[in-house]
Amino acid sequence: MHVIGTAGHVDHGKSTLVKALTGIDPDRLKEEKERQMTIDLGFAWMPLPTGEEVGIVDVPGHIDFINNMLAGAGGIAAALLVIAADEGVMPQTREHLAILTLLGVTRGVVAITKVDLVDADWLALVEEDVRTLLAGTPFADAPIVPVSAITGQGLAELQQALTEVLAHIPPVPDRGQPRLPVDRVFSLAGFGTVVTGTLLDGSLRLGQEVELLPTGVHGRVRGLQTHRQPQEIVLPGRRVAVNLSGVRKNEVRRGDVLTLPGLYRPTTLVDVKLQVLPDTSRPLRHNEPLMFFVGTAQAPARLRLLGTDTLPPGATGWAQLVLQRPVVAARGDRFILRRPSPSETVGGGTILDTAPGRKHKRFRPDVLAGLQVMAEGKLDAILHHKITQWGPAPLSALVSRSGLSPAEVITALRQLLAAGKVITPAHRTPPERVDDRWVFTQEQWAAALERLRQGVQAYHQSHPLRRAMPREHVGRWFTRPRPWPPDVLQALLAQAVAAGWLVEEPGGYRLADHTPRLTPEHRAAMRAVLEAFRAQPYTPPTYSEAVALAGPEVVDALLEQGDLVRVSEDILFMRETYEAMVDRVVQYLHEHNTLTVAEARDLFGSSRKYVVPFLEHLDARHITRRVGDHRVLRRAPTQKTSSSHP
């Protein structure tokens, strides 16, 4: 099933022809009937001789309603260009043809209407004029069918011509990402809100939860119709009316996009390949204000030309459009640009990227090269470019950033893995589906290893007495654009250790060639600290007091070397004292079965300040267990502690 759209100058008989073909009057508004002029979009359908049903979007031809015409032309597969025999080619004939070309509509049929009003010689002149108009356009070989909606002349031939043209148009591809640009919103008594549009991708089903963007309103599919026939599922490329539950009419407007939650993100920044129309009145200039049209949406835009300051008529170039309000679009969508005053269509083209992330530096070669990659459309190259542009990221983020479907991302990633251009460090097998694995280019992974080496080296330089850098320091260097997950960090550390330049120590890491550098001043400070601990073994200086005596580097070095043992944040003991205290508690419990804080205090001639943290430390080591106010022996220690992390 396909959708065709009419095009042509005002009063050339588009709506009358649609009614003659389908039996449906596309002019539905009272004002349209009174003025006998199409103002807004109209919709109809008809069966072809093959039995296929084709939808028709009828657009207004008056210059004042060009915005409505653009809203209807976005989702059509073929065009029905209507030219009146008594007037021939007119200004809106040319503009509509240019718009169709910019939108990538390459197939269609030309209907020369009102042939009952002219003679054969005049008709021949009009046909010749039409052929001249079509020369050099995608419609150069389009069939031209003379018709009269009044007498019925040529209607059967027109239907046959449409059938033959549509037979050569492939079905709309289904990438599994439903997207319905809304072109009409209304409500029906007993049913509620209804939206209509042409489904551009994916399928819609009864009962599905849906999201309307850019507003973010959620609802559910209550009913589906195609050409007034109820459906349980609607496939892409079809006209569809969706009855929504949970959505009020005033929450939706033309230009919104109906989709499934989480599939698309609104954007106010798009990268494009731009074609300027040859007959534009003047060149396009950097920073020029324009109107941007995509799907059924429109938004004021600021044109940022890339690699140049101007684009003359007929030229092609790269650009970035900064939109004043968000729209929903996808890579590959066609768009139109118009000058607001004086009103004229100046160009259009293809959207390359809906998530460029930032405003580009306009003349940077890497930016222009990236746009070329996006324009060429190779899936693996696009994915590699986006990983390079955004930095390492999980697969799920790459789907939204790349503009590729989940299946396309998986295909592209497998190609890149096979070519050795990317790695998934915490996973050894290629993905079967989009999951949480992180993806790096080889260059990004190499840079991460170098950043790790430099970070450990910097730690050694600022902590010369420490043998190793604590584990928790590693993640501090890998937090952008988001914190790296533990399994990726572990893979990075494991590769550095396997390479031999990083050594894993208890509680941390060091460079292979690093050894603590103790100066005579450091050694003297260490001796002073240890003497202070020996002088009062069971009521020694606290950590903060020891730091005040010798500085944090000296105290931390003694802890790391095992000369001191930490039992709480602020309570330390000398190693020999600590081990003797553990042995004494175990021996006491063997003899007396239980131990209170007061008994422990008397046992060591200490105070609660030291004894309570020490006993809690033994509980944490599973040497003792607290039962009420008593400690009982859980087990005898299997080995003596000589570490700062017992």
C-alpha positions as CSV (number, residue, x, y, z in Angstrom):
1,M,0.0,0.0,0.0
2,H,1.3,3.4,-1.0
3,V,0.4,7.1,-0.4
4,I,0.4,9.6,-3.3
5,G,0.2,13.3,-3.0
6,T,-1.3,15.9,-5.3
7,A,0.7,19.0,-6.4
8,G,0.1,22.0,-8.6
9,H,-1.1,25.5,-8.9
10,V,-4.3,26.8,-7.2
11,D,-7.6,26.3,-9.1
12,H,-6.0,23.7,-11.5
13,G,-8.6,21.1,-10.3
14,K,-6.6,18.9,-7.9
15,S,-9.5,18.3,-5.4
16,T,-12.0,17.9,-8.2
17,L,-9.8,15.3,-9.8
18,V,-9.4,13.4,-6.5
19,K,-13.1,13.4,-6.0
20,A,-13.7,12.1,-9.6
21,L,-11.1,9.3,-9.0
22,T,-12.2,8.2,-5.5
23,G,-15.7,9.5,-5.0
24,I,-14.5,11.3,-1.8
25,D,-14.4,15.0,-1.6
26,P,-11.1,15.9,0.1
27,D,-12.3,19.5,0.8
28,R,-13.8,18.9,4.3
29,L,-13.8,22.5,5.7
30,K,-16.8,24.8,5.4
31,E,-14.6,27.6,4.2
32,E,-13.1,25.4,1.5
33,K,-16.5,24.6,0.1
34,E,-17.6,28.3,0.3
35,R,-14.5,29.6,-1.4
36,Q,-14.2,26.5,-3.7
37,M,-10.5,26.5,-2.9
38,T,-8.4,24.0,-0.9
39,I,-7.0,25.5,2.2
40,D,-5.9,22.6,4.3
41,L,-4.9,19.0,3.7
42,G,-7.5,16.6,2.4
43,F,-7.5,12.8,2.3
44,A,-9.0,10.2,0.1
45,W,-8.3,6.7,-1.2
46,M,-9.2,4.5,-4.1
47,P,-8.6,0.9,-5.3
48,L,-6.3,0.4,-8.3
49,P,-6.9,-2.1,-11.1
50,T,-4.6,-4.5,-9.3
51,G,-6.8,-4.4,-6.2
52,E,-4.3,-2.4,-4.2
53,E,-5.7,0.5,-2.3
54,V,-3.8,3.8,-2.6
55,G,-4.1,6.7,-0.2
56,I,-4.2,10.2,-1.5
57,V,-3.2,13.4,0.3
58,D,-4.6,16.4,-1.4
59,V,-2.7,19.6,-0.8
60,P,-3.6,23.3,-1.3
61,G,-2.2,25.1,-4.3
62,H,-2.4,28.7,-3.2
63,I,0.9,30.4,-2.2
64,D,-0.7,31.5,1.1
65,F,-1.1,27.9,2.2
66,I,2.3,26.6,1.1
67,N,3.0,25.5,4.8
68,N,0.0,23.2,4.6
69,M,1.2,21.8,1.3
70,L,4.6,21.0,2.9
71,A,2.9,19.3,5.8
72,G,1.2,16.9,3.4
73,A,4.1,16.2,1.0
74,G,6.5,14.7,3.5
75,G,5.3,11.1,3.6
76,I,4.2,10.5,0.0
77,A,5.7,7.8,-2.3
78,A,4.7,9.3,-5.6
79,A,3.2,12.5,-6.9
80,L,0.1,13.4,-8.9
81,L,1.2,16.7,-10.5
82,V,-1.9,18.5,-11.7
83,I,-1.7,21.2,-14.5
84,A,-4.8,22.8,-15.9
85,A,-5.0,22.7,-19.7
86,D,-6.5,26.2,-20.0
87,E,-3.7,27.8,-17.9
88,G,-0.6,25.6,-18.3
89,V,2.5,25.8,-16.2
90,M,2.1,28.4,-13.4
91,P,4.2,29.7,-10.5
92,Q,3.0,27.1,-7.9
93,T,3.4,24.4,-10.5
94,R,7.1,25.2,-10.5
95,E,7.4,25.6,-6.8
96,H,5.6,22.4,-6.0
97,L,7.7,20.5,-8.5
98,A,10.8,21.9,-6.9
99,I,9.6,20.9,-3.5
100,L,8.8,17.3,-4.6
101,T,12.3,17.1,-6.0
102,L,13.9,18.3,-2.8
103,L,11.8,15.8,-0.8
104,G,13.2,13.0,-2.9
105,V,9.9,12.1,-4.6
106,T,11.2,10.7,-7.9
107,R,8.1,9.0,-9.4
108,G,4.8,10.4,-10.4
109,V,2.2,11.0,-13.0
110,V,1.2,14.4,-14.6
111,A,-2.5,14.9,-15.1
112,I,-3.4,17.7,-17.5
113,T,-6.9,18.6,-16.3
114,K,-9.8,20.5,-17.8
115,V,-9.1,19.2,-21.3
116,D,-12.8,19.7,-22.1
117,L,-12.1,23.4,-22.1
118,V,-9.4,23.4,-24.8
119,D,-8.9,22.1,-28.4
120,A,-6.3,19.6,-29.5
121,D,-3.8,22.1,-30.8
122,W,-3.8,24.0,-27.5
123,L,-3.5,20.8,-25.6
124,A,-0.5,19.8,-27.6
125,L,1.2,23.1,-26.8
126,V,0.5,22.6,-23.1
127,E,2.0,19.1,-23.2
128,E,5.1,20.4,-24.9
129,D,5.4,23.1,-22.2
130,V,5.0,20.5,-19.5
131,R,7.8,18.3,-21.1
132,T,10.0,21.3,-21.1
133,L,9.2,21.9,-17.4
134,L,10.0,18.3,-16.4
135,A,13.3,18.1,-18.4
136,G,16.2,17.7,-16.0
137,T,14.0,16.7,-13.1
138,P,13.3,13.2,-11.7
139,F,9.9,13.5,-13.5
140,A,11.4,13.9,-17.0
141,D,9.9,10.6,-18.1
142,A,6.7,10.7,-16.1
143,P,3.6,9.8,-18.0
144,I,1.3,12.7,-19.0
145,V,-2.4,11.9,-19.0
146,P,-5.0,14.4,-20.3
147,V,-8.1,14.2,-18.2
148,S,-11.4,15.8,-17.5
149,A,-13.1,15.4,-14.1
150,I,-16.3,16.7,-15.6
151,T,-16.6,14.3,-18.6
152,G,-14.6,11.4,-17.2
153,Q,-12.1,11.5,-20.1
154,G,-8.8,9.9,-19.2
155,L,-9.7,8.8,-15.7
156,A,-9.2,5.1,-16.4
157,E,-5.9,5.9,-18.2
158,L,-4.8,7.9,-15.2
159,Q,-5.6,5.1,-12.8
160,Q,-3.6,2.7,-15.0
161,A,-0.6,5.1,-15.2
162,L,-0.6,5.4,-11.4
163,T,-0.8,1.7,-11.1
164,E,2.3,1.2,-13.3
165,V,4.3,3.9,-11.5
166,L,3.5,2.5,-8.0
167,A,4.4,-1.0,-9.2
168,H,8.1,0.2,-9.4
169,I,8.2,1.7,-5.9
170,P,9.4,-0.7,-3.2
171,P,7.5,-1.0,0.1
172,V,8.5,1.4,2.8
173,P,11.3,-0.4,4.8
174,D,10.5,-1.5,8.3
175,R,13.3,-0.6,10.7
176,G,11.2,-1.4,13.7
177,Q,11.0,2.2,14.9
178,P,7.4,3.4,14.5
179,R,7.0,7.1,13.6
180,L,3.8,8.8,12.6
181,P,4.1,12.6,11.9
182,V,0.7,13.9,12.9
183,D,-1.1,15.9,10.1
184,R,-4.6,16.1,11.6
185,V,-6.0,16.0,15.2
186,F,-9.7,15.8,16.0
187,S,-12.0,14.2,18.6
188,L,-15.1,12.0,18.2
189,A,-17.9,11.7,20.7
190,G,-17.5,8.4,22.5
191,F,-14.0,7.8,21.2
192,G,-11.9,10.7,22.2
193,T,-8.8,12.0,20.5
194,V,-7.9,10.8,17.0
195,V,-4.7,11.7,15.1
196,T,-3.9,10.9,11.5
197,G,-0.8,10.7,9.4
198,T,1.4,8.5,7.2
199,L,3.3,5.8,9.2
200,L,6.9,6.2,8.1
201,D,8.5,3.3,9.9
202,G,7.7,0.3,12.1
203,S,4.2,-0.9,12.9
204,L,1.5,0.2,15.3
205,R,-0.7,-2.3,17.2
206,L,-3.8,-2.1,19.3
207,G,-3.1,-1.6,23.0
208,Q,0.4,-0.3,22.6
209,E,1.7,2.5,24.8
210,V,2.7,5.4,22.7
211,E,4.5,8.7,23.2
212,L,3.8,12.0,21.5
213,L,6.9,14.1,20.9
214,P,8.2,16.7,21.4
215,T,5.7,17.2,24.3
216,G,6.4,13.7,25.9
217,V,2.7,13.0,26.4
218,H,2.0,9.3,26.8
219,G,-1.2,7.4,25.8
220,R,-2.4,4.1,24.5
221,V,-3.6,2.9,21.1
222,R,-7.4,2.4,21.6
223,G,-8.2,2.0,17.9
224,L,-6.5,1.8,14.5
225,Q,-8.1,2.5,11.1
226,T,-6.8,2.6,7.5
227,H,-9.2,4.1,5.0
228,R,-12.0,3.8,7.7
229,Q,-11.4,0.1,8.1
230,P,-10.5,-1.1,11.6
231,Q,-7.1,-2.7,11.9
232,E,-5.2,-4.6,14.7
233,I,-1.8,-3.7,13.2
234,V,-0.7,-1.1,10.7
235,L,2.5,-1.4,8.7
236,P,4.7,1.4,7.4
237,G,3.8,3.4,4.3
238,R,0.1,3.5,5.1
239,R,-2.3,6.2,6.0
240,V,-3.6,5.6,9.5
241,A,-6.0,7.1,12.0
242,V,-5.1,6.4,15.6
243,N,-7.7,6.6,18.4
244,L,-5.8,7.5,21.6
245,S,-6.8,6.9,25.2
246,G,-5.2,9.1,27.9
247,V,-4.5,12.0,25.5
248,R,-6.6,15.1,25.3
249,K,-7.1,16.8,21.9
250,N,-5.4,20.0,23.2
251,E,-2.3,18.0,24.0
252,V,-1.6,17.2,20.3
253,R,-1.0,19.4,17.3
254,R,0.1,19.0,13.7
255,G,3.8,18.5,13.6
256,D,3.9,16.3,16.7
257,V,5.2,12.7,16.1
258,L,3.5,9.6,17.5
259,T,6.0,6.9,18.4
260,L,6.8,4.3,21.0
261,P,8.4,5.5,24.3
262,G,12.1,5.9,24.2
263,L,12.7,5.5,20.5
264,Y,13.3,9.1,19.5
265,R,14.5,12.3,21.0
266,P,13.4,15.8,20.0
267,T,16.2,18.0,18.7
268,T,16.9,21.6,18.1
269,L,20.2,21.0,16.2
270,V,20.5,19.1,12.9
271,D,23.3,18.5,10.5
272,V,22.2,18.5,6.9
273,K,23.3,18.2,3.3
274,L,21.7,21.3,1.6
275,Q,20.7,21.8,-2.0
276,V,20.0,25.4,-3.0
277,L,17.4,25.8,-5.7
278,P,18.8,27.2,-9.0
279,D,16.1,29.9,-9.3
280,T,16.5,31.2,-5.7
281,S,16.5,35.0,-5.7
282,R,19.8,35.4,-3.9
283,P,22.6,33.2,-2.3
284,L,22.0,31.7,1.1
285,R,24.3,33.3,3.8
286,H,25.7,32.0,7.0
287,N,23.4,32.8,10.0
288,E,20.4,33.6,7.8
289,P,17.0,33.1,9.4
290,L,14.8,30.6,7.5
291,M,11.8,28.4,8.1
292,F,12.6,24.7,8.4
293,F,10.0,22.0,7.4
294,V,10.3,18.2,8.1
295,G,7.5,15.7,8.1
296,T,4.5,17.7,9.2
297,A,6.5,20.0,11.5
298,Q,7.9,23.4,10.9
299,A,10.2,25.6,13.0
300,P,12.1,28.9,12.6
301,A,15.8,28.1,12.1
302,R,19.1,29.8,11.9
303,L,21.3,28.6,9.1
304,R,25.0,27.8,10.0
305,L,26.9,27.1,6.8
306,L,29.9,24.8,7.3
307,G,33.0,25.2,5.2
308,T,31.8,28.4,3.5
309,D,30.1,31.7,4.2
310,T,27.6,31.6,1.3
311,L,25.9,29.1,-1.0
312,P,24.8,30.4,-4.4
313,P,21.7,29.3,-6.3
314,G,22.1,25.7,-7.5
315,A,25.0,24.9,-5.1
316,T,25.2,22.0,-2.6
317,G,26.9,22.2,0.7
318,W,27.0,21.2,4.4
319,A,25.0,23.1,7.1
320,Q,23.9,22.9,10.6
321,L,20.4,24.2,11.5
322,V,19.7,25.7,14.9
323,L,15.9,25.4,15.5
324,Q,13.9,27.7,17.7
325,R,11.7,24.8,18.8
326,P,12.3,21.1,19.0
327,V,11.2,18.7,16.2
328,V,11.4,15.0,15.8
329,A,13.3,13.7,12.8
330,A,15.5,10.8,11.7
331,R,18.7,10.4,9.7
332,G,17.8,10.4,6.1
333,D,14.7,12.5,6.4
334,R,14.1,15.1,3.7
335,F,13.5,18.7,4.6
336,I,12.6,22.0,3.0
337,L,13.9,25.6,3.7
338,R,11.9,28.7,2.9
339,R,12.6,32.4,3.4
340,P,9.9,34.0,5.5
341,S,10.0,37.3,3.7
342,P,9.7,37.7,0.9
343,S,8.2,34.2,0.9
344,E,10.1,31.7,-1.3
345,T,11.3,28.1,-1.2
346,V,15.1,28.4,-1.3
347,G,16.2,24.8,-0.9
348,G,16.2,21.6,1.0
349,G,18.0,18.3,1.3
350,T,18.8,15.4,3.6
351,I,19.1,15.3,7.4
352,L,22.5,13.6,8.2
353,D,22.4,13.8,12.0
354,T,19.8,14.6,14.6
355,A,22.2,14.3,17.5
356,P,25.4,16.3,16.5
357,G,25.9,17.1,20.2
358,R,27.1,20.6,19.8
359,K,27.5,23.5,17.4
360,H,30.3,22.7,15.0
361,K,33.5,24.7,14.4
362,R,32.5,25.8,10.9
363,F,35.8,25.3,9.0
364,R,37.4,22.3,10.8
365,P,38.4,19.5,8.3
366,D,37.3,16.7,10.8
367,V,33.8,18.2,11.0
368,L,33.5,18.3,7.2
369,A,34.9,14.7,7.0
370,G,32.4,13.5,9.5
371,L,29.5,15.0,7.5
372,Q,30.8,13.2,4.4
373,V,30.7,9.9,6.4
374,M,27.1,10.6,7.5
375,A,26.1,11.4,3.9
376,E,27.7,8.3,2.4
377,G,25.5,6.2,4.8
378,K,27.7,3.2,5.5
379,L,26.5,1.8,8.8
380,D,29.9,0.8,10.2
381,A,31.5,4.1,9.2
382,I,28.6,6.1,10.8
383,L,28.8,4.1,14.0
384,H,32.6,4.5,14.2
385,H,32.2,8.2,13.5
386,K,29.7,8.6,16.3
387,I,31.8,6.7,18.8
388,T,34.8,8.9,17.9
389,Q,32.7,12.0,18.2
390,W,30.9,11.3,21.5
391,G,33.5,9.1,23.2
392,P,33.1,5.6,24.6
393,A,29.5,4.7,25.4
394,P,27.2,1.8,26.0
395,L,25.4,0.3,23.0
396,S,22.0,1.7,24.1
397,A,23.4,5.2,23.9
398,L,24.9,4.6,20.5
399,V,21.4,3.7,19.1
400,S,20.0,7.2,19.9
401,R,23.2,9.0,19.0
402,S,23.8,7.4,15.7
403,G,20.3,7.5,14.3
404,L,20.6,3.8,13.5
405,S,18.1,1.2,14.5
406,P,19.1,-1.4,17.1
407,A,19.5,-4.0,14.3
408,E,21.6,-1.7,12.3
409,V,23.8,-0.9,15.3
410,I,24.4,-4.6,15.9
411,T,25.3,-5.2,12.3
412,A,27.6,-2.2,12.2
413,L,29.3,-3.2,15.5
414,R,29.9,-6.7,14.3
415,Q,31.6,-5.3,11.2
416,L,33.8,-2.9,13.2
417,L,34.8,-5.7,15.7
418,A,35.7,-8.0,12.8
419,A,37.8,-5.3,11.3
420,G,39.5,-4.5,14.6
421,K,38.4,-0.9,14.6
422,V,36.6,-1.1,18.0
423,I,36.6,-3.2,21.1
424,T,34.1,-4.1,23.8
425,P,36.6,-4.5,26.6
426,A,34.4,-6.4,29.1
427,H,32.8,-8.7,26.5
428,R,34.6,-11.2,24.3
429,T,31.8,-12.2,22.0
430,P,29.9,-10.1,19.5
431,P,26.5,-8.8,20.6
432,E,23.3,-10.5,19.7
433,R,21.2,-7.6,20.7
434,V,21.6,-4.1,22.2
435,D,22.9,-4.5,25.7
436,D,24.8,-2.5,28.3
437,R,28.3,-3.3,26.9
438,W,30.6,-0.3,26.3
439,V,32.2,0.3,23.0
440,F,35.6,2.0,22.3
441,T,37.5,2.7,19.2
442,Q,41.0,1.3,19.3
443,E,42.4,4.8,19.6
444,Q,40.1,5.6,22.6
445,W,41.2,2.4,24.4
446,A,44.9,3.1,23.8
447,A,44.3,6.7,25.1
448,A,42.6,5.3,28.2
449,L,45.6,3.0,28.9
450,E,47.9,6.0,28.5
451,R,45.7,8.1,30.8
452,L,45.9,5.3,33.4
453,R,49.7,5.2,33.1
454,Q,49.9,9.0,33.5
455,G,47.5,9.0,36.4
456,V,49.4,6.4,38.4
457,Q,52.6,8.2,37.6
458,A,51.1,11.4,38.8
459,Y,50.0,9.7,42.0
460,H,53.5,8.4,42.6
461,Q,54.9,11.8,42.1
462,S,52.5,13.5,44.6
463,H,52.7,10.5,47.1
464,P,56.4,9.5,46.8
465,L,56.3,7.5,50.1
466,R,53.3,5.4,49.0
467,R,54.0,2.0,47.5
468,A,50.8,1.9,45.5
469,M,47.9,4.0,44.5
470,P,44.6,2.9,46.1
471,R,42.1,1.1,43.8
472,E,39.4,3.8,44.4
473,H,41.5,6.4,42.7
474,V,41.3,4.7,39.3
475,G,37.6,5.6,38.5
476,R,38.2,9.3,39.2
477,W,40.0,9.7,35.8
478,F,37.2,8.0,33.8
479,T,34.0,9.8,34.5
480,R,33.3,11.6,31.2
481,P,31.0,11.7,29.3
482,R,29.6,9.4,32.1
483,P,31.3,7.2,34.8
484,W,32.8,4.0,33.4
485,P,31.3,0.8,34.8
486,P,33.4,-1.3,37.1
487,D,33.8,-4.2,34.6
488,V,35.3,-1.8,32.0
489,L,37.7,-0.3,34.5
490,Q,38.7,-3.8,35.6
491,A,39.3,-4.8,32.0
492,L,41.5,-1.7,31.6
493,L,43.5,-2.5,34.7
494,A,43.8,-6.2,33.7
495,Q,45.3,-5.3,30.3
496,A,47.8,-2.9,31.9
497,V,48.9,-5.6,34.4
498,A,49.1,-8.2,31.6
499,A,51.3,-5.7,29.6
500,G,53.7,-5.6,32.6
501,W,53.9,-1.9,33.2
502,L,51.3,-2.0,36.0
503,V,51.6,-4.1,39.1
504,E,48.7,-5.0,41.3
505,E,49.3,-4.7,45.0
506,P,47.1,-5.5,48.0
507,G,44.6,-2.6,47.9
508,G,46.1,-0.8,44.9
509,Y,48.3,-0.5,41.9
510,R,51.8,0.8,41.1
511,L,54.0,1.3,38.0
512,A,56.4,-1.6,37.6
513,D,59.4,0.7,38.0
514,H,58.1,2.5,41.1
515,T,59.6,2.2,44.6
516,P,58.9,4.5,47.5
517,R,61.6,7.2,47.7
518,L,62.5,7.9,51.3
519,T,64.6,10.9,52.1
520,P,66.6,11.1,55.4
521,E,64.0,13.6,56.6
522,H,61.2,11.0,55.9
523,R,63.1,8.3,57.8
524,A,63.6,10.6,60.7
525,A,59.9,11.5,60.8
526,M,59.0,7.8,60.6
527,R,61.2,7.0,63.6
528,A,59.6,9.8,65.5
529,V,56.1,8.5,64.9
530,L,57.0,4.9,65.8
531,E,58.8,6.2,69.0
532,A,55.6,8.0,70.0
533,F,53.6,4.7,69.5
534,R,56.1,2.7,71.5
535,A,56.0,5.2,74.3
536,Q,52.2,4.6,74.7
537,P,51.5,1.3,73.0
538,Y,47.8,0.9,74.2
539,T,46.9,4.6,74.1
540,P,49.0,5.7,71.1
541,P,48.5,8.9,69.0
542,T,45.4,9.0,66.9
543,Y,45.7,9.2,63.1
544,S,45.1,13.0,63.2
545,E,47.7,13.4,66.0
546,A,50.2,11.4,64.1
547,V,49.6,13.5,61.0
548,A,50.1,16.6,63.0
549,L,53.4,15.1,64.2
550,A,54.9,14.0,60.8
551,G,52.4,14.7,58.0
552,P,49.9,12.5,56.1
553,E,52.5,11.1,53.7
554,V,54.7,9.7,56.4
555,V,51.8,8.2,58.4
556,D,50.2,6.7,55.3
557,A,53.5,5.2,54.3
558,L,53.8,3.5,57.7
559,L,50.3,2.1,57.3
560,E,51.0,0.9,53.8
561,Q,54.3,-0.7,55.0
562,G,52.5,-2.4,57.8
563,D,54.4,-0.7,60.6
564,L,51.0,0.7,61.7
565,V,47.6,-1.0,61.7
566,R,44.4,1.0,61.4
567,V,41.4,-0.4,63.3
568,S,39.1,2.6,62.8
569,E,39.2,5.9,61.0
570,D,41.3,7.5,63.7
571,I,42.7,4.7,65.9
572,L,46.0,3.1,65.0
573,F,48.3,0.7,66.7
574,M,51.8,-0.4,66.0
575,R,51.9,-3.8,64.3
576,E,53.6,-5.6,67.1
577,T,51.2,-4.1,69.6
578,Y,48.2,-4.9,67.5
579,E,49.2,-8.6,67.0
580,A,50.0,-9.0,70.7
581,M,46.5,-7.5,71.5
582,V,44.8,-9.9,69.2
583,D,46.6,-12.9,70.7
584,R,45.9,-11.7,74.2
585,V,42.1,-11.4,73.5
586,V,42.0,-14.8,72.0
587,Q,43.8,-16.3,74.9
588,Y,41.6,-14.5,77.4
589,L,38.4,-15.8,75.7
590,H,39.8,-19.4,75.7
591,E,40.2,-19.1,79.4
592,H,37.1,-17.0,80.4
593,N,34.7,-17.5,77.4
594,T,33.5,-13.9,77.4
595,L,35.0,-10.4,77.4
596,T,33.4,-7.0,78.2
597,V,34.7,-3.6,77.1
598,A,35.6,-2.9,80.8
599,E,37.5,-6.1,81.0
600,A,39.4,-5.4,77.8
601,R,40.2,-1.9,79.0
602,D,41.7,-3.3,82.2
603,L,43.4,-6.0,80.2
604,F,45.4,-3.5,78.3
605,G,45.4,-0.6,80.7
606,S,43.8,1.5,78.0
607,S,40.5,3.4,77.6
608,R,37.2,3.0,75.8
609,K,38.4,5.4,73.1
610,Y,40.8,2.7,72.0
611,V,39.2,-0.5,73.2
612,V,35.8,-0.1,71.6
613,P,37.1,0.5,68.1
614,F,39.6,-2.4,68.6
615,L,36.9,-4.8,69.6
616,E,34.6,-3.7,66.8
617,H,37.5,-4.3,64.5
618,L,37.9,-7.9,65.8
619,D,34.1,-8.4,65.2
620,A,34.6,-7.2,61.6
621,R,37.5,-9.7,61.1
622,H,35.2,-12.5,62.5
623,I,37.6,-13.2,65.3
624,T,35.0,-12.2,67.9
625,R,31.3,-11.9,68.0
626,R,29.3,-9.5,70.1
627,V,26.5,-11.0,72.3
628,G,24.8,-8.2,74.3
629,D,27.6,-6.5,76.3
630,H,30.0,-9.4,75.8
631,R,32.4,-10.7,73.2
632,V,32.7,-14.4,72.5
633,L,35.3,-16.1,70.4
634,R,34.2,-16.8,66.9
635,R,37.4,-18.4,65.7
636,A,41.1,-18.2,66.3
637,P,42.9,-16.0,63.7
638,T,44.6,-18.1,61.0
639,Q,47.5,-15.7,60.5
640,K,48.9,-12.6,62.1
641,T,48.2,-9.3,60.5
642,S,51.0,-7.1,59.0
643,S,48.9,-5.0,56.7
644,S,47.3,-1.6,56.9
645,H,44.1,-3.4,55.8
646,P,43.8,-6.4,58.2
